[in-house]
Amino acid sequence: MGGGSGMERRGDRLAAVKRRPKLGQNFLVDQGACLRIAESLGDLSGRTVVEIGPGHGAITELLAARCKSLHCIEFDPALVRELEFRFRHQPQVAIHRADILSCDLQAFLGDAATLDVVGNLPYYITSEILLLLFAAAREGVVWRAVVMMQREVAERIAAKPGASEYGALSAVTQLHARIANLLTLPPEAFNPPPEVYSTVLRLDFAPRFDELSVSFEGFNRFLRFSFAQKRKTLANNLRSAGYSAAEIAAAWPPSLSTQIRSEAVPLETMAELYRSLQTARIVTP
């Protein structure tokens, strides 16, 4: 703290895979941190877990002793061979040589109702993996995830409206999950040490689309428009996306300043504005 099988799926993620640099792996060697990550998943005695990027198996070993079934997704063939040998006598552990972005997580369910996911997310595909988890959460496949990423990315994900770090990634993540910041690790917790600090987040998935009375596709597109230019006001971003000044004025919530930027608008108010535009039968761009 990433494996092929018939569990792979094709999609438009191929471009993300093609642009990857050489594998730059930083393996977590802080045993206390490994234990905290495993413990943060709670009681796993009847659970099925998917581990993204198990590396040399430091966290895998802890999970294997705690869960009912463990699927490890590893991209590096040398590490796959190492893991297959190490866990050869533990039938509850399955090692898959695969790219996590090509995996259909539902295929790992077996007789489980939902999955837990744990992993150290490579910096160059962190957003793509999160989108994969969000899609699985909307389908009711993934219940929670404990994931490590660069501290700066974690800060953006967990930022609250009004903070300078708050943006589209914050909004979309918070639409899908409750976020808990578990711990931040220095470079020396890894071998070799990276150049950045890393933060572990727990995402307890609870999609809010029904609660906010919005559709995923439409509201997700609306958020992309709203955060397109960080220096612009929300109204200007919407005008750039194709809404007229009259349409925006007709739907504008009275509680919002017309000069407000998207980063200062709570999700609930964003959803209110989106619904108002929809109710007024304004054509979305």
C-alpha positions in Angstrom: 0.0 0.0 0.0 -1.7 -2.7 -8.2 -3.0 -8.8 -11.2 -5.3 -10.6 -15.5 -8.6 -12.2 -15.1 -12.0 -12.2 -16.7 -12.8 -9.4 -14.4 -11.3 -6.7 -16.6 -13.5 -4.3 -18.6 -12.7 -2.0 -21.5 -13.4 1.7 -21.5 -12.2 5.1 -22.2 -9.6 4.8 -19.4 -7.1 3.5 -21.9 -5.7 7.0 -22.4 -4.9 7.3 -18.7 -3.0 4.0 -18.8 -1.0 4.9 -22.0 0.2 8.2 -20.4 1.6 6.5 -17.3 5.3 6.9 -16.5 7.4 4.0 -15.5 6.2 2.4 -12.3 7.5 4.6 -9.5 6.6 2.6 -6.4 7.0 3.8 -2.8 6.3 0.9 -0.4 4.8 1.6 3.0 7.2 0.2 5.6 5.9 1.9 8.8 4.3 -1.1 10.6 2.3 1.1 12.9 0.7 2.9 9.9 0.0 -0.5 8.3 -1.8 -1.6 11.4 -3.8 1.6 11.7 -5.0 1.3 8.1 -6.1 -2.3 8.6 -7.9 -1.5 11.8 -9.7 1.5 10.3 -11.8 -0.9 8.2 -13.3 -2.3 11.4 -14.6 -5.9 11.7 -13.8 -7.7 8.5 -14.6 -11.2 9.7 -17.4 -11.6 7.2 -16.2 -9.1 4.6 -14.7 -9.2 1.1 -11.9 -6.7 0.6 -10.2 -5.5 -2.6 -6.6 -4.2 -2.1 -5.3 -1.9 -4.8 -1.5 -2.1 -5.2 -0.5 -4.5 -2.4 3.2 -4.1 -3.2 5.2 -6.5 -1.1 2.1 -7.4 1.0 2.7 -5.4 4.3 -1.0 -4.6 4.6 -2.1 -7.7 2.7 -0.8 -9.8 5.5 -2.9 -8.0 8.1 -6.0 -8.0 6.0 -5.7 -11.7 5.1 -5.9 -12.6 8.8 -9.0 -10.4 9.3 -11.3 -10.8 6.3 -13.3 -13.6 4.7 -12.0 -13.0 1.2 -9.2 -10.7 -0.1 -8.6 -9.8 -3.8 -5.3 -8.1 -4.5 -5.0 -6.1 -7.7 -1.3 -5.7 -8.7 0.0 -4.4 -12.0 3.7 -5.3 -11.5 4.3 -8.9 -12.7 7.3 -9.4 -10.4 5.3 -8.4 -7.4 2.5 -10.7 -8.5 4.8 -13.6 -8.4 6.1 -12.6 -5.0 2.6 -12.3 -3.6 1.4 -15.6 -5.1 4.3 -17.4 -3.5 3.9 -15.6 -0.1 0.2 -16.3 0.2 0.1 -19.7 -1.6 -1.2 -21.4 1.5 -4.0 -18.9 2.2 -7.0 -19.8 0.0 -8.9 -16.7 1.0 -6.3 -14.5 -0.8 -6.5 -14.1 -4.6 -3.8 -12.3 -6.5 -4.8 -10.7 -9.8 -2.4 -9.3 -12.2 -4.5 -6.5 -13.5 -4.9 -2.8 -14.0 -7.4 -1.5 -11.4 -8.8 0.9 -14.0 -9.8 -2.1 -16.2 -11.4 -4.0 -13.4 -15.1 -4.5 -12.9 -15.3 -4.4 -9.1 -18.7 -6.1 -9.1 -17.0 -9.3 -10.3 -15.2 -9.5 -7.0 -18.4 -9.6 -4.9 -19.0 -13.4 -5.0 -21.6 -14.0 -2.3 -20.8 -10.7 -0.6 -23.3 -7.8 -0.5 -20.7 -5.1 -0.8 -16.9 -4.6 -0.9 -14.4 -2.8 1.2 -11.5 -1.2 -0.7 -8.0 -0.4 0.5 -5.0 1.0 -1.4 -2.2 3.4 -2.0 -3.4 5.3 -5.1 -0.7 6.2 -7.7 -0.5 10.0 -8.0 -1.0 10.0 -11.8 -4.3 8.1 -11.7 -5.7 9.0 -8.3 -8.7 10.9 -9.8 -9.4 8.0 -12.3 -9.5 5.4 -9.4 -11.7 7.6 -7.3 -14.2 7.9 -10.3 -14.1 4.1 -10.5 -15.0 3.8 -6.8 -17.7 6.4 -7.1 -19.3 4.5 -10.0 -19.2 1.3 -7.9 -20.7 3.2 -4.9 -23.6 4.4 -7.1 -24.2 0.8 -8.1 -24.2 -0.3 -4.4 -21.0 -2.4 -4.9 -18.6 -0.6 -2.7 -19.4 0.3 0.9 -16.3 2.0 2.1 -12.7 2.6 1.1 -9.5 3.5 2.9 -7.1 5.1 0.5 -3.8 6.8 0.6 -2.8 9.6 -1.7 -0.7 12.8 -1.8 -1.5 15.1 1.1 -2.4 18.0 -1.2 -4.9 15.9 -3.1 -6.4 14.6 0.2 -6.7 18.2 1.4 -8.7 19.2 -1.8 -11.0 16.2 -1.4 -11.8 17.0 2.3 -12.0 20.8 1.9 -15.2 22.5 2.9 -17.0 25.1 0.9 -15.3 28.5 1.4 -11.8 27.0 1.6 -9.4 27.9 -1.3 -8.8 24.1 -1.8 -12.5 23.4 -2.4 -13.3 22.5 -6.0 -14.9 20.1 -8.4 -13.0 17.1 -6.9 -14.2 18.1 -3.4 -17.8 18.5 -4.5 -18.0 15.2 -6.4 -16.3 13.2 -3.7 -18.6 14.7 -1.0 -21.6 13.9 -3.2 -20.6 10.2 -2.9 -19.1 9.8 0.5 -18.5 10.9 4.1 -14.8 11.7 4.5 -12.6 11.0 7.5 -8.9 12.1 7.6 -7.2 9.2 9.3 -3.5 10.0 9.3 -0.7 11.8 7.4 2.6 10.1 6.8 6.1 11.6 6.2 8.3 10.4 3.4 10.4 8.3 5.7 7.4 6.0 6.3 8.1 4.6 2.7 10.9 2.9 0.9 12.1 4.6 -1.1 10.9 7.8 0.4 8.7 9.9 -1.9 9.2 13.7 -2.2 5.8 14.4 -0.7 3.7 13.6 2.4 0.9 11.1 2.1 -2.6 11.2 3.7 -4.9 8.3 4.4 -8.7 9.0 4.0 -11.6 6.8 4.8 -14.6 7.2 2.5 -17.9 5.9 3.8 -20.0 5.8 0.7 -23.5 7.3 0.9 -24.4 8.9 -2.5 -26.6 12.0 -2.0 -28.2 12.3 -5.4 -31.7 11.2 -4.2 -31.4 13.4 -1.1 -30.5 16.4 -3.3 -33.0 15.5 -6.0 -30.5 15.7 -8.8 -29.3 13.2 -11.4 -25.7 12.1 -11.5 -25.0 12.8 -15.1 -26.7 16.2 -15.2 -25.4 17.5 -11.9 -21.9 16.2 -12.5 -21.9 18.1 -15.8 -23.2 21.2 -14.0 -20.5 21.1 -11.4 -17.8 20.8 -14.1 -19.2 24.0 -15.7 -19.4 25.7 -12.4 -15.8 25.1 -11.5 -14.3 25.4 -15.0 -12.5 28.7 -14.2 -11.5 29.1 -10.6 -11.0 32.9 -10.8 -14.4 33.5 -12.4 -17.6 33.9 -10.4 -20.2 31.1 -10.5 -22.5 33.2 -12.7 -19.7 33.9 -15.2 -18.7 30.3 -15.4 -22.3 29.4 -16.2 -22.5 32.1 -18.8 -19.3 30.6 -20.4 -21.0 27.3 -20.4 -23.9 28.6 -22.5 -26.5 29.9 -20.0 -27.9 33.3 -20.8 -27.9 36.1 -18.2 -31.7 36.0 -18.1 -31.7 32.2 -17.5 -29.3 32.6 -14.6 -31.1 35.5 -13.1 -34.4 33.6 -13.2 -33.0 30.6 -11.4 -30.6 32.4 -9.0 -31.2 31.5 -5.3 -31.9 34.7 -3.3 -29.4 33.6 -0.6 -26.5 33.9 -3.1 -24.5 36.9 -3.9 -24.3 37.4 -7.7 -20.5 37.8 -7.3 -20.0 34.5 -5.4 -17.5 32.0 -6.6 -18.2 28.3 -6.9 -15.8 27.4 -4.1 -17.9 29.2 -1.6 -21.2 27.6 -2.5 -22.4 24.5 -0.5 -23.5 21.4 -2.3 -27.1 21.9 -1.2 -27.2 25.4 -2.7 -25.5 24.2 -5.9 -28.2 21.5 -6.2 -30.9 24.2 -5.6 -29.6 26.3 -8.4 -29.3 23.2 -10.7 -32.9 22.2 -9.9 -34.2 25.7 -10.5 -32.6 25.8 -14.0 -34.1 22.4 -14.7 -37.5 23.3 -13.4 -37.6 26.4 -15.5 -36.9 24.1 -18.5 -33.8 25.9 -19.4 -31.8 24.0 -22.0 -28.6 22.8 -20.5 -25.5 23.2 -22.7 
